[in-house]
């Protein structure tokens, strides 16, 4: 496959599709909140109709999360103007729904015996997009636009750490969740939105008695502490080595190879923001984060596919066209208004991401002979008599494969996750 994505009719080769079919999800979790939330997730999936496809559950949650975040940033595009309280509440609700639906899609897949590698890929793909919107909404809600450098740091740390989680999976073959990880981060952000909804976003700018710092600095401290724990866990990967031959990745490549695509996204983003004569990041923070976030999501999806197909990851990508133009435009003293190129980067990156994901899903569906958003047949192992379907589903509730971090394989490998 060439370095640039769409020069061939097919994105995935026959060998990649074959290895994808053989892929088995492996996960370990030490999350503090996941065991406490299992009863809620189990109850919720029990109320879900058996005809509802797991991937449809995932995409509905993502759409709600994206829409509620877009409403928030429409009122505060730079994180400086305080958004209406109801928009913060909507973000809290949207994120809670997304988190709940994201946690039951794998359960629904096992419940209907429709688990497949596509489910895992689709789940991680949606998460890569959601990470961008969740991080941005949290920064806007607590008014971090007053500190542009911190806003940049928090958003790009979230994006980079999500990539690093899959980098670690690409190296070790097992996705690992620490004690303070994605679930804890999501509920912390829900709490931030609820505080903003009840007390008003302005509360984060008030000074703490004696200390003299604003409240949003306390948020920065706690989030940075969480990032530090995740970075430490991630760095352990290099001392342990990979699961491939001679300590290499699952694809037999260097454990450092995924650093190149990440660097090609984060480094230009930092340089362009710092060197912009038109203060493009400060003046258009939300558009900037979303534009580079879509590029990062594309790169992350390619890393997930490389892991699941045990193949080498491509370094260059058409999604980097926008950042490249922004960089070259600054080199030639901004002959084109930067905001024009920034919007081009966002539009180009979004369509490229969606086109890529749609093509990959289509190829996998054709290879596995399944549908993406519906179950048009009696699921494997399920009785054809609807009267006995609910009984059978309960007996299959904990079986089968998995497409999310709470899957069957995850529960078998994680002591803290058992139905």
Helices and strands as residue ranges (DSSP letters): H 14-22, E 27-29, H 34-46, H 54-75, H 85-111, H 117-141, G 144-146, H 148-172, E 175-177, H 182-199, G 201-205, H 215-240, G 245-247, H 259-275, H 280-283, H 285-308, G 318-320, H 321-331, H 338-368, G 386-388, H 389-395, H 408-413
